[in-house]
Amino acid sequence: MNSRTLAAAIVATCATALAGCVTTSMQGYADLDRPARPIEHVAVVAPPALLAALATEAAKHGLVVEDSNVIVPPTRQYKDAEIRQLLKMQGIDGVLVVSVTGDSGVQERYAGTILSANYSYGAMTATATPTYRYSRTVAFQARLSDPNSGRNLWVGKGQTQAGGALFMADATSAHDAASTILKDLQEKGLIGASGA
């Protein structure tokens, strides 16, 4: 192996170790009495990063996602009949509520030390740099309901784990969670098939 190939292998190994990863696991359950046709237009109640990720991922399923706060502004109390009427006027056929139930916060763990050395004219100079791994676990609950009856069509629980020396941002974790939620809804036949 020549020095250029060796250097490329070391860079690739370091990049993989530092990059980290995001994984979401979840379990969802669909009601036995499913809608006659797949849901196409959903109002979402979720944290902002997850709402944006759901809107992006939804297009792959032919699903239109809207922020429920735009349809029913949180400026006052509404009666159930008012909420249903506002949802109906927008053509909403599903309401997806996702709430965070636990957050470990960013955890830091020592991962070792990188030693850099330079040898010149019989003298060696070395630098030792400690490295750390960062991780975060966020648990969530989700439910998809019928806007007319309020009946739950699907419920699910899950958690997203992000980690690595270069910690992933909330947007990356939200994207992975959104993709997992919509995949489960698709597998249960509640939304359309993925077009991606």
matplotlib code that plots the C-alpha trace (Angstrom):
import matplotlib.pyplot as plt

x = [0.0, 1.6, 1.6, -1.2, -3.6, -2.7, -3.4, -6.8, -7.7, -6.8, -8.8, -11.8, -11.6, -11.3, -14.2, -16.4, -15.5, -16.2, -19.3, -21.6, -25.0, -28.7, -31.1, -34.8, -36.7, -40.4, -43.4, -46.8, -50.2, -53.1, -56.7, -58.5, -61.1, -59.0, -60.2, -61.7, -58.8, -55.3, -55.0, -53.7, -53.9, -52.6, -52.6, -49.5, -48.9, -45.2, -42.0, -40.8, -37.8, -40.0, -42.8, -40.4, -39.0, -42.4, -43.4, -40.2, -40.6, -44.4, -43.9, -42.4, -45.7, -48.0, -49.0, -49.7, -48.6, -49.8, -48.9, -52.0, -51.2, -51.7, -55.2, -56.2, -54.1, -53.2, -54.5, -57.6, -59.6, -61.7, -64.7, -64.4, -67.0, -65.0, -61.8, -63.5, -65.0, -61.7, -60.0, -62.9, -62.6, -58.9, -59.7, -57.8, -58.4, -55.9, -54.4, -50.9, -49.7, -46.1, -44.8, -41.4, -41.7, -38.0, -34.7, -31.4, -29.8, -26.3, -24.1, -20.3, -18.0, -14.2, -13.2, -9.5, -6.5, -5.1, -1.3, 0.2, 4.0, 6.5, 10.1, 12.8, 16.6, 16.7, 14.0, 10.4, 7.5, 4.3, 0.8, -1.8, -5.5, -8.3, -11.4, -15.0, -18.1, -21.4, -24.9, -28.5, -31.6, -35.0, -38.2, -41.5, -45.1, -47.3, -50.9, -52.9, -56.5, -59.6, -60.5, -64.2, -64.6, -61.4, -60.9, -57.3, -56.3, -52.8, -50.6, -46.8, -43.9, -40.2, -36.8, -34.1, -30.5, -27.8, -24.1, -20.6, -17.7, -19.3, -22.8, -25.7, -28.0, -31.7, -32.7, -30.9, -32.6, -36.0, -35.6, -34.8, -37.8, -40.1, -39.0, -39.6, -43.1, -44.2, -42.8, -44.7, -47.9, -47.3, -46.7, -50.0, -51.8, -52.8, -51.0, -49.9, -46.9, -43.5, -42.7, -39.0]
y = [0.0, 3.3, 6.4, 8.1, 5.1, 4.8, 8.6, 8.2, 5.2, 7.1, 10.2, 8.0, 6.1, 9.4, 10.9, 7.9, 7.9, 11.7, 12.0, 10.1, 8.8, 9.2, 6.4, 6.3, 3.3, 3.2, 1.0, 2.1, 0.6, 1.3, 1.0, -2.0, 0.3, 2.1, 5.0, 3.9, 5.7, 6.9, 10.2, 13.0, 16.3, 16.4, 19.2, 18.7, 19.7, 19.2, 21.0, 23.3, 21.2, 18.1, 20.0, 21.3, 17.8, 16.2, 18.8, 17.9, 14.1, 14.2, 15.1, 11.7, 10.2, 12.5, 14.0, 17.6, 18.7, 22.0, 23.7, 23.3, 26.7, 28.4, 26.7, 27.2, 30.1, 29.8, 33.2, 32.1, 29.2, 27.4, 25.1, 21.6, 22.5, 25.5, 23.5, 20.8, 23.5, 25.2, 21.8, 20.9, 24.2, 23.5, 19.9, 18.3, 14.5, 13.7, 15.4, 14.2, 15.2, 14.5, 15.3, 14.9, 12.8, 12.7, 14.3, 13.2, 16.5, 16.4, 13.9, 14.1, 11.1, 11.0, 8.9, 8.9, 11.0, 11.8, 12.0, 14.1, 13.9, 15.6, 14.4, 16.8, 16.8, 14.4, 16.1, 15.1, 17.4, 15.9, 17.2, 15.3, 16.3, 14.7, 13.7, 13.4, 11.7, 13.4, 11.8, 12.7, 10.6, 12.0, 10.0, 10.9, 9.9, 10.4, 9.9, 10.3, 11.0, 11.6, 15.4, 14.8, 12.2, 12.7, 8.9, 7.7, 6.0, 5.3, 5.7, 5.3, 5.6, 6.0, 7.4, 9.1, 8.6, 10.9, 10.6, 10.8, 13.1, 15.7, 15.9, 16.0, 19.0, 18.9, 19.2, 15.9, 14.1, 15.6, 14.5, 10.9, 10.8, 12.3, 9.7, 6.9, 8.1, 8.5, 5.1, 3.4, 5.2, 4.1, 0.5, 0.5, 1.7, 5.1, 7.3, 6.8, 4.8, 6.5, 8.1, 8.2]
z = [0.0, -1.0, 1.2, -0.7, -0.4, 3.3, 3.9, 2.1, 4.3, 7.5, 6.4, 5.6, 8.9, 10.9, 9.0, 9.7, 13.4, 13.8, 11.7, 14.0, 13.1, 13.7, 14.1, 15.0, 16.2, 16.8, 17.1, 15.7, 15.9, 13.4, 14.4, 13.0, 11.4, 8.9, 6.6, 3.2, 1.4, 2.3, 4.1, 1.8, 3.8, 7.3, 10.0, 12.2, 15.8, 16.5, 17.5, 14.7, 13.5, 13.3, 11.5, 8.9, 8.4, 8.1, 5.4, 3.5, 3.8, 3.2, -0.5, -1.0, 0.0, -2.0, 1.4, 2.0, 5.5, 7.1, 10.4, 12.6, 14.2, 10.8, 10.4, 14.0, 15.4, 19.1, 19.8, 21.8, 23.0, 20.4, 20.8, 19.3, 16.6, 15.6, 15.2, 13.2, 10.9, 10.3, 9.5, 7.2, 5.4, 4.6, 3.4, 6.3, 6.5, 9.3, 12.3, 13.4, 16.9, 17.8, 21.3, 22.9, 26.0, 27.0, 26.1, 27.6, 26.5, 24.9, 26.7, 26.4, 26.8, 26.5, 23.4, 23.5, 22.5, 19.0, 19.0, 16.2, 15.8, 13.6, 13.4, 12.0, 12.3, 15.2, 17.2, 17.6, 18.4, 19.5, 20.3, 22.2, 21.6, 23.6, 21.6, 22.8, 21.6, 21.9, 22.0, 22.6, 22.9, 22.3, 23.0, 21.4, 21.1, 18.0, 17.0, 13.8, 14.3, 12.2, 12.3, 12.2, 15.0, 16.9, 16.7, 16.8, 13.5, 14.6, 17.7, 18.0, 20.3, 19.4, 20.1, 18.1, 19.0, 17.6, 18.3, 17.2, 17.8, 15.5, 17.0, 14.6, 14.8, 15.7, 12.1, 11.2, 14.1, 13.2, 9.6, 10.6, 13.0, 10.4, 7.8, 10.3, 11.3, 7.7, 6.8, 9.5, 8.5, 4.9, 5.9, 7.9, 4.7, 6.3, 3.8, 0.2, -1.0, -1.2, -4.5, -3.7]

ax = plt.figure().add_subplot(projection="3d")
ax.plot(x, y, z, "-o")
ax.set_aspect("equal")
plt.show()
